[in-house]
Amino acid sequence: MTTAAQSSSPVLCTVKDAVVLLRLGRSTIYELMASGELPFIKLGRARRIKRADIDAFVDQLQPQST
């Protein structure tokens, strides 16, 4: 078994997984995907997001000053 297969987090995430991981709404995830801010893969009718792309999206977020 490879290391990726042993990992507890999936390599490809569903939109539902992304909602849980990012704690954002489903509509927001689809908007981020449509705008290109969150890259995705389309397999047939299913959309999947690479876990690495979710991590990269979080890494590029800038903190807001108040």
C-alpha positions as CSV (number, residue, x, y, z in Angstrom):
1,M,0.0,0.0,0.0
2,T,1.3,3.5,-0.8
3,T,1.5,6.3,1.7
4,A,-1.3,8.2,0.0
5,A,-3.6,5.2,0.4
6,Q,-2.7,5.0,4.1
7,S,-3.4,8.6,4.7
8,S,-6.6,9.5,6.7
9,S,-7.5,12.4,4.4
10,P,-8.6,11.7,0.8
11,V,-6.5,12.8,-2.2
12,L,-9.6,13.9,-4.0
13,C,-12.4,15.6,-2.0
14,T,-16.0,16.0,-2.8
15,V,-17.7,19.4,-2.5
16,K,-19.2,18.1,0.7
17,D,-15.7,17.3,2.0
18,A,-14.5,20.8,1.1
19,V,-17.5,22.3,2.9
20,V,-16.5,20.4,6.1
21,L,-12.7,21.2,5.7
22,L,-13.1,24.9,4.9
23,R,-16.2,25.4,7.0
24,L,-17.8,27.3,4.2
25,G,-21.2,26.9,2.6
26,R,-21.8,24.7,-0.4
27,S,-22.7,27.7,-2.6
28,T,-19.5,29.4,-1.6
29,I,-17.4,26.4,-2.6
30,Y,-19.2,26.2,-6.0
31,E,-18.6,30.0,-6.5
32,L,-14.9,29.5,-5.7
33,M,-14.7,26.7,-8.2
34,A,-16.5,28.8,-10.9
35,S,-14.2,31.7,-10.4
36,G,-11.1,29.5,-10.6
37,E,-9.9,30.3,-7.1
38,L,-10.4,26.7,-6.1
39,P,-9.3,24.4,-9.0
40,F,-11.3,21.2,-9.5
41,I,-11.4,18.1,-11.6
42,K,-14.5,17.0,-13.4
43,L,-14.9,13.2,-13.7
44,G,-18.1,12.6,-15.6
45,R,-20.7,14.6,-13.7
46,A,-18.7,14.5,-10.5
47,R,-16.5,17.4,-9.4
48,R,-13.5,16.6,-7.2
49,I,-11.1,18.9,-5.6
50,K,-7.5,17.8,-4.9
51,R,-6.7,18.0,-1.2
52,A,-3.4,19.8,-2.2
53,D,-5.5,22.5,-3.9
54,I,-7.6,23.0,-0.8
55,D,-4.4,23.4,1.2
56,A,-3.0,25.8,-1.3
57,F,-6.2,27.9,-1.3
58,V,-6.0,28.2,2.5
59,D,-2.2,29.1,2.4
60,Q,-2.9,31.9,-0.1
61,L,-5.6,33.6,2.1
62,Q,-4.6,36.9,3.6
63,P,-5.5,37.9,7.1
64,Q,-7.9,40.9,7.4
65,S,-6.8,43.9,9.4
66,T,-9.4,45.6,11.5
